[in-house]
């Protein structure tokens, strides 16, 4: 089994920081309940207002594909279209194992 880690860095448009935070918080519970979700953590930058980081671990690529096709994820993507400034997503592999 190849665990895949995702680091997603999202920055809200000015004035939309709280709205983006609220949309991100809605993802946590249903995402953690998905089959294949090992870890799903949301962080807020201490240095940059309105910058949030998701740190996720998934059992495999199929779990990620299933995740991005869920209703809650698709709703989130639609809801952030006008409030997101940037989003960088990195798929990572552990170099120690």
Short mmCIF file of the C-alpha atoms (twelve columns), coordinates in Angstrom:
data_MODEL
# 
_entry.id   MODEL 
# 
loop_
_atom_site.group_PDB 
_atom_site.id 
_atom_site.type_symbol 
_atom_site.label_atom_id 
_atom_site.label_alt_id 
_atom_site.label_comp_id 
_atom_site.label_asym_id 
_atom_site.label_seq_id 
_atom_site.Cartn_x 
_atom_site.Cartn_y 
_atom_site.Cartn_z 
_atom_site.pdbx_PDB_model_num 
ATOM 1  C CA . UNK A 1  0.000   0.000  0.000  1 
ATOM 2  C CA . UNK A 2  1.383   3.377  -1.033 1 
ATOM 3  C CA . UNK A 3  0.157   6.142  1.257  1 
ATOM 4  C CA . UNK A 4  -0.148  9.451  -0.548 1 
ATOM 5  C CA . UNK A 5  0.095   12.726 1.340  1 
ATOM 6  C CA . UNK A 6  -1.413  15.925 0.025  1 
ATOM 7  C CA . UNK A 7  -0.426  19.416 1.069  1 
ATOM 8  C CA . UNK A 8  -2.899  21.998 -0.216 1 
ATOM 9  C CA . UNK A 9  -2.177  25.675 0.376  1 
ATOM 10 C CA . UNK A 10 -5.125  28.012 -0.125 1 
ATOM 11 C CA . UNK A 11 -5.201  31.791 0.083  1 
ATOM 12 C CA . UNK A 12 -8.435  33.751 0.313  1 
ATOM 13 C CA . UNK A 13 -9.127  36.912 -1.627 1 
ATOM 14 C CA . UNK A 14 -8.885  39.946 0.630  1 
ATOM 15 C CA . UNK A 15 -12.037 40.319 2.689  1 
ATOM 16 C CA . UNK A 16 -13.049 36.670 2.233  1 
ATOM 17 C CA . UNK A 17 -10.794 35.055 4.832  1 
ATOM 18 C CA . UNK A 18 -13.596 34.026 7.196  1 
ATOM 19 C CA . UNK A 19 -15.782 32.761 4.377  1 
ATOM 20 C CA . UNK A 20 -12.980 30.540 3.055  1 
ATOM 21 C CA . UNK A 21 -12.232 29.301 6.581  1 
ATOM 22 C CA . UNK A 22 -15.888 28.324 7.023  1 
ATOM 23 C CA . UNK A 23 -15.967 26.430 3.713  1 
ATOM 24 C CA . UNK A 24 -12.787 24.550 4.613  1 
ATOM 25 C CA . UNK A 25 -14.092 23.601 8.048  1 
ATOM 26 C CA . UNK A 26 -17.165 22.022 6.431  1 
ATOM 27 C CA . UNK A 27 -14.903 19.523 4.623  1 
ATOM 28 C CA . UNK A 28 -13.257 18.015 7.682  1 
ATOM 29 C CA . UNK A 29 -15.893 15.710 9.136  1 
ATOM 30 C CA . UNK A 30 -17.188 14.138 5.908  1 
ATOM 31 C CA . UNK A 31 -13.677 13.781 4.492  1 
ATOM 32 C CA . UNK A 32 -12.377 12.047 7.615  1 
ATOM 33 C CA . UNK A 33 -15.291 9.596  7.336  1 
ATOM 34 C CA . UNK A 34 -14.310 8.539  3.806  1 
ATOM 35 C CA . UNK A 35 -12.851 5.106  3.195  1 
ATOM 36 C CA . UNK A 36 -9.115  5.483  2.627  1 
ATOM 37 C CA . UNK A 37 -8.710  8.704  4.606  1 
ATOM 38 C CA . UNK A 38 -5.870  8.303  7.075  1 
ATOM 39 C CA . UNK A 39 -5.431  11.932 8.097  1 
ATOM 40 C CA . UNK A 40 -7.222  15.170 7.201  1 
ATOM 41 C CA . UNK A 41 -6.001  18.251 9.070  1 
ATOM 42 C CA . UNK A 42 -6.627  21.943 8.471  1 
ATOM 43 C CA . UNK A 43 -4.106  24.557 9.567  1 
ATOM 44 C CA . UNK A 44 -4.091  28.367 9.463  1 
ATOM 45 C CA . UNK A 45 -0.939  30.362 8.755  1 
ATOM 46 C CA . UNK A 46 0.303   32.466 11.644 1 
ATOM 47 C CA . UNK A 47 2.230   34.725 9.260  1 
ATOM 48 C CA . UNK A 48 -0.223  35.284 6.401  1 
ATOM 49 C CA . UNK A 49 -3.838  36.201 7.134  1 
ATOM 50 C CA . UNK A 50 -6.261  34.201 5.029  1 
ATOM 51 C CA . UNK A 51 -3.788  31.418 4.196  1 
ATOM 52 C CA . UNK A 52 -4.837  27.873 5.078  1 
ATOM 53 C CA . UNK A 53 -3.088  24.537 4.664  1 
ATOM 54 C CA . UNK A 54 -4.695  21.116 4.399  1 
ATOM 55 C CA . UNK A 55 -2.428  18.216 5.299  1 
ATOM 56 C CA . UNK A 56 -3.991  14.945 4.183  1 
ATOM 57 C CA . UNK A 57 -2.955  11.308 3.985  1 
ATOM 58 C CA . UNK A 58 -4.807  8.821  1.822  1 
ATOM 59 C CA . UNK A 59 -4.444  5.047  1.512  1 
ATOM 60 C CA . UNK A 60 -3.903  5.224  -2.252 1 
ATOM 61 C CA . UNK A 61 -4.675  7.133  -5.447 1 
ATOM 62 C CA . UNK A 62 -8.149  5.575  -5.678 1 
ATOM 63 C CA . UNK A 63 -9.068  7.072  -2.300 1 
ATOM 64 C CA . UNK A 64 -8.060  10.520 -3.574 1 
ATOM 65 C CA . UNK A 65 -10.062 10.088 -6.774 1 
ATOM 66 C CA . UNK A 66 -13.087 9.056  -4.752 1 
ATOM 67 C CA . UNK A 67 -12.600 12.039 -2.421 1 
ATOM 68 C CA . UNK A 68 -12.513 14.673 -5.160 1 
ATOM 69 C CA . UNK A 69 -15.676 13.207 -6.668 1 
ATOM 70 C CA . UNK A 70 -17.738 13.320 -3.465 1 
ATOM 71 C CA . UNK A 71 -20.686 15.662 -3.205 1 
ATOM 72 C CA . UNK A 72 -19.166 17.576 -0.278 1 
ATOM 73 C CA . UNK A 73 -15.896 18.170 -2.159 1 
ATOM 74 C CA . UNK A 74 -17.663 19.255 -5.359 1 
ATOM 75 C CA . UNK A 75 -19.870 21.644 -3.355 1 
ATOM 76 C CA . UNK A 76 -16.803 23.109 -1.644 1 
ATOM 77 C CA . UNK A 77 -15.053 23.686 -4.980 1 
ATOM 78 C CA . UNK A 78 -18.090 25.503 -6.338 1 
ATOM 79 C CA . UNK A 79 -18.472 27.589 -3.165 1 
ATOM 80 C CA . UNK A 80 -14.866 28.852 -3.183 1 
ATOM 81 C CA . UNK A 81 -14.657 29.840 -6.864 1 
ATOM 82 C CA . UNK A 82 -15.153 33.557 -6.191 1 
ATOM 83 C CA . UNK A 83 -13.379 33.789 -2.812 1 
ATOM 84 C CA . UNK A 84 -10.094 31.974 -3.487 1 
ATOM 85 C CA . UNK A 85 -7.030  33.881 -4.614 1 
ATOM 86 C CA . UNK A 86 -4.590  30.978 -5.024 1 
ATOM 87 C CA . UNK A 87 -4.543  27.238 -4.430 1 
ATOM 88 C CA . UNK A 88 -1.412  25.104 -4.707 1 
ATOM 89 C CA . UNK A 89 -1.775  21.346 -4.269 1 
ATOM 90 C CA . UNK A 90 1.167   18.988 -3.845 1 
ATOM 91 C CA . UNK A 91 0.967   15.171 -3.926 1 
ATOM 92 C CA . UNK A 92 3.821   13.867 -1.803 1 
ATOM 93 C CA . UNK A 93 5.505   10.576 -1.068 1 
ATOM 94 C CA . UNK A 94 7.418   9.740  2.093  1 
ATOM 95 C CA . UNK A 95 11.150  9.636  1.439  1 
ATOM 96 C CA . UNK A 96 11.952  7.820  4.695  1 
ATOM 97 C CA . UNK A 97 10.143  4.544  4.085  1 
# 
